[in-house]
Amino acid sequence: MKNRFSFILLALCLLASSTICAQINELQCSTPEAEGVPSKAIVALFDSITALPKTDIHSVMVLRHGKVIAEIYPTPFAPEYRHTMYSCSKTFVGAAVGLAIADNRLRLTDRVGTFFPELLPDSVSANLADMTVRDLLTMTSGITPDWNMRNITPDWIRTFLAKPVKTPGKRFEYDSISTYLLSAIVQKVTGMTLLDYLKLKLFTPMNITDVAWEISPEGVNTGGWGLHIQSESLAKFGLLLLNGGVWEGKQLLPASWVKQMTTRQMEAGDEDYGYQMWMCEYPGAVRLDGALGQYVLIIPDKDMVVVITECTLINGSTQRRLVWNRLLPQVQDKILTPGKDYKLLQKKQNAYQLPLVQGKANSSIASKYAGKRITLENNKYGWQSLSLQFKQKEVVMTVTDKTGVTYDLLFGYKQWLKASTEVYPPYSVNAIGALNGIEGPFWVAGSYAWPSATTLQLKAHYVNWISALGITFHFEGTNVLLNVTENYTSGKGITIKGSLQ
């Protein structure tokens, strides 16, 4: 183990704290040049991707020949933190379907309705009767997507199957509920949840132990979203697909199924779709793709995997083009000699940091509000009241929610301070039972400053989730006005009125 960590230091890989989970830093590491990649190209990628507007980069990992050659986790993020992966989850469902087929529990041609006879409508149309497992895999169920359905009813399967069905297998219409049905089918045929089945077949053999998945009101892993997993585990899964389903010499996922997953199965507008994954602009490359910019890029002709987790409000093709145009053209099939660019990368990789709040450390009015209870009007976060404590280069915000639970969030001046809470983080998914199956604690990193004497600005990143909140206090006598913005929306935020008690 000593040699392992020494090698990481020499080979650019980030060292995490001594308290990290054991599964971190398991992948073999190397220097970029030893694997034919100039450090200059990686610096260009990291610099450009972290400079993108309306984007918080949480992690980037670059692997070649099965080895990690560079990775960054801009402060306050770190490799031990899990991340919610949105639709990257779908590709794991695709793998589970292939495993169930290999176990002779399932066939591509099986009719969807036969798995849920008790949930079918009274009158079953011919199109509904014809819908197959393959149609769900290729997003061609024939049912028009209804993204609000999961927010208004707990009966997702019954409601989905009751909708009008066009001819299945013909038209691509991206829909997370199609993947949810696949998760439910896997649970039906295996007798275990999708997550437990993947643990048995893939995760445990690959030592992916720190993983969770949201659970629907029907007791099924949500499938099309909801996977909560670390970046290194994503890299492992990317390598599994890159290597045709082989992990450490063992065929965990059938090679023929990996081929089908990663081959064009359906035209999907500007790009093509395989089984629960996308074909890329770069020839031969495929990807796991999740909302707000979650990617696992698999690039066979370069024998590379690139993992990106983030929260972005710009089109994710920008990030991918940076990989295609700034990194891949520089990759060579020979060992290179490291030089000053290698030293620069060593220096920079631990220096990336998300923007801190700008302003002064103190305000003359702070003492007037210190420790005072600020009662808030009803709001989407369930905050009933807040209080603020002002310390040397630190602000403590104590939150009391509508259930009576109280917790502290810490904010540092020109630094990120972290606190943990069992309270669920803000989330862009509003499904009934959202976050069921995900356990805390949730770690929150905070930064603060006073842009003016009467304005206090806070930034809170939920570093083992995806959310970040910007909280601006405007103080005027006994009145306190809060403006709260969310990093996963492009709106102006919400205003919450408060009063001093």
N, C-alpha and C positions, 0 to 999 in steps of 0.2 A: 504494500500500500504506500510505503514511503517513496519507493521508486516511482510509483504512479503519480504522486503529487509533484515530485521533482520534475518529472517529464512534462507535466502540465505547465509548470512555470517556464520551462524552456520552450514550450511549443505553443505559446499564446493563449492557452485555454484559461478561462477565468477560474480563480479559486474562490469558492464560496466560504461562508463562515463555518466554524467547527460544529455548528448545530444543525447542519443541513441533513436532509434525508439521505439515507445510504445509497439510493439508486441514482443520485446525481453523480456526474463525473465517471460514469461507467464506460462510456464510449471511448475507444482509443483516440488519442490526440496526436497531431503531427504539426509541423510548420507548413505554411502555405507553399513555400518554395520546394520542400521535399516532395510535395504532391503535384508539382508543376503549375502552381498558381502564384503569380507575382503579388507580394504584399501590397504593392501600389494599387492594384485593382481592387483589393478588398477594402483598403482605406477609402478609395473613391466611392465604393458602394456604401460603406458605413456612413461616410460624411454626407453623401447625397440623400440617403434614405432618412437619416435623422434630421435633415434640414427641410423636409417636406412640410408644406403648410397644412394646417388643420389636421395634424397627425401626431399622436404620441406613440413612439416606438417602444415596445416592451421587451422584445428579444429578437435577435437575428442570429441564426446559426448557419455556418457554411461547412459542408462536409464534402470530401472527395476521397475516392477509393475506400469508403467506409470509415474514414477518420475525420474527426472534428479538426478543422484547420483554423477556424476563427469563430468567435461568438461574442456578442455584446448583450448586456442587459442594462440599458441606461438607468442610472439611479433615479428613483428609489426601487426599481425592479431588480430581481435577482433570480438565479436559476432554480432555486428551490420552490418558487411560487408556481402553483397551478394557474391555469388560465381557462376561461370559458371559450369554447371553440366554435360556437354557432354551427354553420353547415359543414365545417370540416368533419363534424360528427358523422355525416352521411357516409363517408367512405369507409369508416369502421363498420357501419351497418352492412355495407356492400360486402365487406370481408366476411362478416358473420353469416350472411346468406350463402356465400360460397362454401363456408365450412359446413353448414347444415346440408347443402347439396352433396358434398363429399361424404357426409355421414349417412347418406341415403334417407334423410328425413324430409327432403324437400326437392322439388324439381322446378325449373324455370317455367314449365308449362302448367303448373298447378294453378287452378282457378282461385282467385282471392276469396270469393264468396264461400267456398267450401270450408274455410278456416273459421268462419264466424256465422254459422247458420242461424244462431239465436239473435243475431244483430242485423240480419237482412230486413229490408222493408217487406211489407205484406205482398207487394207485387214486384217481382224481380225482372228487370228488363233484360233483353237478349244481350245488350252491350255490357251490363253489369255482370251477367253470367259468364261472359267471355273474358273479362279482365283477368290477366295472369300476373304471376310474380314478376315476370320479365317486364311487364308494362309498368309496374311500380318502380323497378330498378332504373328504367329509362325515362321516367317522368312522363309517361304516355298513358296514364290511367283513363283518360277521356273525361275526367271530372275537372271542371273549372276550379282553379285554386280559390280558396276562401280563407284568407290569412286571419280573419277576425274570428273564425269559428272556434278556435281553441281558447279564445278570451271570454266566450259567452256561454259555453256549455261544457259540462264535464264528460259528456258522452261523445267522445271524438270519433270512435269507429262507427257507431250507429249513425251519427249525423253525416259522416262522410259517405257511407254506403247508400244513404237515402237521397243523395243529390243526383240530378240528371247526369247520365253518362253518354258521352259521344262515343264514336267507334274507338275502342282502345287500341294502342299500339301504333297510332298514326301521327299524332301531333304532340310535340314536346311542350309541356307546360310545367315549369319548375314549381314544386310544391312540397313543403316539409312534411305534410300529413301523409303523403305517399310513403315517405321513408318511415314515418311513425308506424304505418301498417306493416311494413317489413319487420320492424322491431317486434310488433305484436305477434306476427307469424312465427318468427324465430322463437319467441317465448312459448307459443303454442306447441311447436313441434319438438322442442328440446326439454320442456318442463322447467326451464330456468330463465331468468331475465337475460336480456341481451348482454348486459354488463357481466353477469356471472358466466355466461357462455364464452365471452371473449376472454375473461380471466382464465378459464379452464384451457382454452385452445391457444391463445396468443399471449395474453398479458403476463401470466405467471411464467411461462417458458422464457419470455423476454425480460423478466424482472421489471415489469411495469406495475408497480405496487401502489403508487400514489395517484389514484384515479377514482373519479366518481361520475355519475350520470344522473341528470334530472329524471324524475319519475312522474308520470301523468296521473290524473285523477283516477284512471283505470288500472293503476298499478303496473304500468309498462314503461320502460325506459323510453324517453321521448324520441330517440332515434334521429330525427332530422336536425336536432340541435341538442344542447344540454350536456355535452361531454366536457369534463373538467379535468385537465391533464397538464403535465409539465412539458416544457419545450423539448427537453432531451428525449422524452418518451415519444413525442411527435417525430423527432429525428429517427428514432429506432423504427417506428412504423414506416416512415419513408424509405429507410434502407431495406426493410422487409419487402416492400413492393419493388424497389429498384432491383433487388436480387431475386426476383421471381418467386417470392414466398419462402425463401431459405433464410434461416437465422442460425448462425453459428453451426453451420453444417447440417441442420435439420430442416426438412420441408414442412413448415408449419401451416402454410397456406398453399393449396395446389397451384402449381405453375400455370396450368391451363386456365384457372380462374383469374389469376393475376393478369394474364394476357387478355382475357375478356373484359375485365374491369378497366384496363388501360388502353383499350382499343375503341375506336369510334363505333358507337352503337346507334346513335341518333343525331341528326342535324339539330343544332340548338342555336339558331341565329348566326352570329358572327363566328361562334366556336362550336365544336362538337362535344358530345357527351358520351361517356362510357357507361359503366355501371356505377352510379353514385360518385362520379368524379369527372373532372373537366379535361379536355385536350387543350393544350396551350398554344399561344402564338408561335413560340419557338418550336421548330420541327421536332417531333418525337417526344417532347416534354408533356407531362401530365401534372395535375395538381389536385390537392385537397383545397377547398375554397370556402371560407366562412365570412359572414357579415363583418363589417367594420375592419376588414383587412387581415384575416387569419389565413395563412398559406403554408402548405408544404409543397414545394416545387421539386419534382422528380425529373432529372435530366439524364436520360440513359447515355446519350452520345458523349457526355462529359464525365459519366460515372459520378454524378453529383446529386446532393440533396441540399436544398436551402429551406430553412424554417423561418417564418416571420410571424410574430404576434404583435398586435398593435391595436389602437383605436383610431381609425382614420375616417374622415368625412369626405375624402377625395376618391376618385375612381381608382380602384386597386390596380388597374392596368399600368398606372404610373410606376408603382413599386416593382411590378414584374418586369417592365421595360428596363429599369435600372439594372436588374439581374441580367437580362438578355444582352444589353448594350454595353454595360460598363464592366461586368465581370466575365461573362462567358467568352468574349472574343480574345481575352488575354490568357485563357487557360491553355496550357501546352502539355504535350505528352513526353516530357522529359523533366529530370530534376533540375531545379534552378539554384542559383547561388544567392543566399540571403544577403542583403546589404542594408543601407540606411532606411529603406522603406520598411523593412522588417522591424527595425528598431522603433520606427515611428508608430507602427501598428501596435507593438508591445506597449508603447507609452499611451497610446490613445484609447485602447480598448477598455480600460477601466475608467476613463475620463468622461465618457458620454453621460449626460445627465439631462433629464427633462427640465424645462424652464422653471426656475424658482419665482415666487411672487416678488415684484419689485416695489420698493418704497423704503420708508424709514422703519427702524426697529421699535420706536416708541411714539406715543402721542400724549399731549398734555391732558387730554380728556379721559385717558384710560382708567384712571383711578376712580372716576365718577361711576363707571359701569362695572368695575371689578367685583365679582361675586354676586352681582345683582341678578335676580331672576327675570328673564325676558319671556313673557307669555306670548305665544304665537297663535294666530288664527289657524283654522283648519288648513292642512296642506298635504300634498301627495306623499310626503316622506313620513307622515305620522309623527312629526316632531310636535310635542305639546309645549315644551319650554326649553330654553337654553340659558346657560350662564357662562361667563368668560372669566378666566383667571390670567393675569398678565405677569409673567416672570421674566427673568433676564433672557432675552432672545428666545422666548418661548411663550406660546399662547395655548391654554388648555380650554377647549370648548366642551362643556358637559351637556349632554343631550338627555332629556327625559321624553320618552315617546308616549303615545296615547295608551299603551298598556301598562305604563308605570315603570318600564325598564329604563335604567339610567346607565350611561356609559360615557367615557371620556375619549376625545380625539385630540391628538397633540399636533402642534404646528411650530416649526422651527424658523428662525430668521436666517436666511442664506444657507439653510440646510434642511434636509428632510428628516422629520422625527416620526417614529412609527408607534402605533398603538393597535391593540387587537380588540375585536368586539364579536359577540355571538350574533349580533343583529344582522340580518341579510342586507347586502349592498343594494343600491339602486340598480335597476336592470331594464334594458330596452325591450325585453320580452314580457308581455302582459298576460301570458297564458294562465288559466286557472291552475293554481298549485305550483306556479313557477318557483323554482329553486328547491322544491321538494326533492330530497335525495342528496342535496349538497349540504355538507356540514361545515360549520365554522371551526376555529375562529377565522374571521376575516381581518386581514391586516390592512391598516389605513396609514398612509404616509402623508404628512402635512407640511405645508410651507405657508408663511404669513408675511405680511408687510402692511404698513400704513401709507397708502398713496397720498393721503391728505390727513389733516388733523382730525377730521370727523368721519373718515372712511377707513374701515379695516377690511382687508382682502385676504381670504383664505383659499388654499387649494388642497383638496383631499383626493389622493389616488388610492383606490382599493386595489392593492398590488397583487393580490391572489384572486382577482376577478378580472374586470376590464374597465369598470366605471371610474370616473373622476368627477368630482363636483367642484365648481368654483362658487364660493360663498362670499358675497360682498355685503358688509354691514354699513348702513348709513345711520349715524347717530344724530338725533336732534331732540334734545331735552329728554322727556320720558318716552318719546316715540323712537322706535327702531325699525328700520326698513331693511329687509333682506332680499337680495337678488341672487337666485340660485341657478347656475347653468350646469348643463350635463355635457360631458364630452362626446356622448353618442347621439346627440341631436344638433342640428344646425340652427335651432331657434334662439331667441333672445333670452331664454330662461324664464323663470317664474318669479313673481314678487310676493313676498310673505310679510304681512304687517305684524309687528310686535310692539309690546308695551312693557315698560319697566315696572316691576313690582317692588 
